[in-house]
Amino acid sequence: MARKKEIYTTAEVAKRFRVSEATVRRLVGSKKLRPIKGFNHPYRFSCREIDRFLNGRRAA
């Protein structure tokens, strides 16, 4: 069984979301996406945070 990767860099998140790295940094700046504390540029994101962002609140 394939194991999920635990930590993603800014570039990997950008590739997964199909956006630029600048867009990912903008999402961090607007507090919509939260990097792991202690890491500055490039940001590091947990698998849980990416899932929270993608599957978060949705309109009814």
trRosetta pair geometry for C-beta under 8 A, 3 or more apart (Angstrom, degrees):
i j d omega theta_ij theta_ji phi_ij phi_ji
4 47 5.5 81 144 -131 125 158
5 8 6.5 92 112 -70 122 82
5 47 6.7 157 89 -74 59 116
6 46 6.8 -32 170 -143 68 73
6 47 5.7 -84 -139 -14 35 114
7 36 7.1 -31 -130 -18 108 149
7 44 5.2 -3 -175 -177 111 112
7 45 7.1 144 -158 71 59 39
7 46 6.3 -36 -101 -100 65 51
7 47 7.6 -83 -63 -30 29 78
8 12 4.3 -130 -165 91 94 125
8 13 5.1 114 128 -57 127 84
8 16 7.3 -32 -158 -4 154 141
8 44 7.0 147 74 -160 40 60
8 45 4.8 -28 64 63 94 93
8 46 7.8 167 19 -95 83 4
8 47 7.3 109 -17 -76 105 60
8 50 6.5 45 25 -52 143 140
9 12 4.9 96 51 8 73 102
9 13 7.1 -138 95 -4 38 88
9 42 5.0 39 -169 120 100 135
9 43 7.4 132 -163 80 51 51
9 44 6.2 -35 -100 -103 52 66
9 45 7.8 162 -98 18 5 83
10 13 5.9 -58 -150 37 30 109
10 14 6.3 32 153 -21 65 107
10 21 5.3 67 141 -147 110 100
10 24 5.3 156 -160 102 85 143
10 25 6.8 23 -148 -60 134 83
10 41 7.5 -15 -18 -146 148 65
10 42 4.1 -126 12 -167 113 104
10 43 4.9 90 -67 45 100 83
10 45 7.8 108 -80 -13 47 107
11 14 5.6 -53 -147 35 31 113
11 15 6.4 30 154 -19 64 105
11 21 5.9 -24 -91 -90 59 119
11 42 6.7 -30 -14 -152 86 156
12 15 5.7 -53 -148 36 32 111
12 16 6.3 31 153 -19 65 107
13 16 5.6 -56 -147 38 32 111
13 17 6.1 16 159 -5 68 111
13 24 5.2 112 98 -126 116 141
13 33 7.8 123 173 -179 150 149
13 43 8.0 -30 16 86 143 106
13 45 5.5 60 -70 27 137 144
13 50 6.6 -146 -120 -103 101 116
14 17 6.2 -64 -142 48 26 99
14 19 5.5 -104 -150 79 73 69
14 20 6.0 -23 -156 160 128 17
14 21 4.6 -66 -58 -78 157 56
14 23 6.9 122 -124 58 96 96
14 24 4.9 -96 -73 -26 87 131
15 18 7.3 23 -176 -77 31 43
16 50 7.3 5 103 -157 153 138
17 23 7.6 -139 103 103 132 124
17 24 7.1 146 40 -81 141 97
19 23 3.9 -83 156 72 125 148
19 24 6.5 147 91 -45 114 78
20 23 4.8 108 58 -1 74 98
20 24 7.5 -134 103 -1 48 83
21 24 5.5 -50 -154 34 42 114
21 25 6.4 42 148 -18 69 103
21 42 7.9 -65 -157 -129 127 111
22 25 5.6 -53 -149 38 34 112
22 26 6.3 40 149 -24 65 104
23 26 5.4 -50 -147 34 34 116
23 27 6.6 38 151 -21 64 101
24 27 5.6 -50 -152 32 34 113
24 28 6.7 36 148 -18 63 101
24 33 6.9 -70 -161 77 69 158
24 43 7.4 -152 139 48 112 128
25 28 5.5 -50 -152 34 36 114
25 29 6.4 39 149 -20 66 105
25 43 7.4 161 -99 -5 71 126
26 29 5.5 -52 -147 37 34 115
26 30 6.3 21 157 -8 66 108
27 30 6.0 -60 -142 45 29 101
27 32 4.7 -82 -164 68 81 107
27 33 4.0 40 132 12 114 118
27 53 7.8 54 168 -146 139 139
28 31 7.5 29 178 -79 33 31
28 32 7.9 -89 -67 51 20 67
28 33 5.4 -60 -74 79 59 92
28 34 7.3 118 -130 -104 74 27
28 35 5.9 11 -124 -22 126 104
28 43 6.0 -165 -88 -61 155 165
31 34 7.1 22 -156 -76 62 87
32 53 7.0 87 146 -132 81 104
33 45 7.1 -31 171 -111 107 134
33 49 7.0 93 -164 157 73 110
33 53 5.3 20 -104 -100 87 143
34 45 7.9 124 89 -124 46 90
34 49 5.7 -124 68 -143 81 130
35 39 5.9 -114 154 75 121 105
35 43 3.7 -104 -104 -166 145 115
35 44 6.0 97 -167 58 100 46
35 45 5.6 -83 -119 -79 63 71
35 49 7.7 132 -107 134 22 169
36 39 5.3 49 78 16 92 120
36 43 7.7 145 32 -179 69 78
36 44 4.8 -34 32 89 117 97
36 45 6.6 -177 -19 -104 86 23
36 46 5.8 103 -70 -37 105 92
36 49 7.7 -142 -58 -11 71 149
39 42 7.8 -22 161 96 111 49
39 43 5.9 109 113 -147 109 45
39 44 4.2 8 97 17 174 104
40 43 7.4 -59 173 -83 22 61
45 49 5.1 -121 -170 78 90 127
45 50 5.7 95 137 -54 125 93
46 49 4.6 98 57 2 83 101
46 50 7.2 -148 94 -3 47 84
47 50 5.8 -55 -152 36 34 111
47 51 6.4 33 151 -17 66 106
48 51 5.8 -56 -149 39 31 110
48 52 6.3 35 151 -23 65 105
49 52 5.4 -50 -146 34 33 115
49 53 6.4 34 154 -19 64 104
50 53 5.8 -53 -149 35 31 111
50 54 6.3 21 157 -10 65 111
51 54 5.9 -61 -141 44 30 105
51 55 5.7 -17 174 23 69 115
52 55 6.9 -74 -125 58 17 79
52 56 5.5 48 166 -75 60 94
53 56 6.0 -19 -135 -23 18 118
55 58 7.9 -49 -169 -37 47 114
